[in-house]
């Protein structure tokens, strides 16, 4: 079966520690599947101290919106993680 999503963006977020990456990943991963629509989807994975978000979309407008959404989610998770460690 062919992938219905013609466009893809890979967002990579490296962290100073595996712990910080795990905290950010755990915070955003709960949104995977929850904010998908008929034009875009995303997945979040972690490998060591790096979190990777892959956004796939049917069109460039949906891709831009997905990238903006996931970037904001990661930014919020980073802010909360930093405050929690302070």
N, C-alpha and C positions, 0 to 999 in steps of 0.2 A: 504494500500500500504506500502510495506517495505521500510525502509530508505536505499538508495543505498550507503550510506557512512558508512563504517565499523569502522572507527576510529574517535575519538573525543578528543579534548583538550579544557579545560576551563581555560581561563586566567582571573585572578581577579586582579584589580588595585584599591586599596583603597587610598583615598585622605583625606587630612586634612579638606577639606570643601566640601559641596555639590556644591558650585559654581564652584570650580576647576574641580570636576567630570563632571559637566554639560558642561563646556567648552571643556574638552577633548573628551567627548562623542559626542558632536555636531560636533567636527572637524573630528573625524574618521567615524562617522555614514554615512557620505556622500559616503564613499567608499564601504559600504555594497552592494553587488550585482554587483558592478562595476568591481571588480577584481576576481570574481569567474570564474572557468573554469569547464571543465567536470570532473575533479578529486577532486576538493575541493570547499568549500563554507564557509562562516562565517557570524555571526551576532553579533552586539554589542548592549548591553543594559546598562541602568543605574538604580541603586536603591540607592537613597540617595547619599552618598559620595563614592560609589563604582561603577566602570565601569567593566563590564564583557564582554569578547569576547569569543564566542564559535566557534572554528574552527572544521569543519567536513571534512573528506577526505576518499577517496576510498582506499588509500594505505599510508604507513608510510612515504614515500618520500614526497608525496604531503602534508601530515600533517605537517612534519617538515618545508617545505617551507611556508605553510600557517601561522604557528606559528611565524616563523621569520619575515614574512611580516607584520603581525598585531602587533607584538612587536615593530617593527621599526616605524610603523604608530603612535602607542601610545606614544612612546618615542619622536617623532617629535612634536606631539601635546602638550606634557608636556613641552618641551623646549620653544615652541612658547608661551604657556600660561604663563610661568614664566617670559619671556622677556616682554610680554605685561603688566604684573602686576608691573614690576620694574619701 
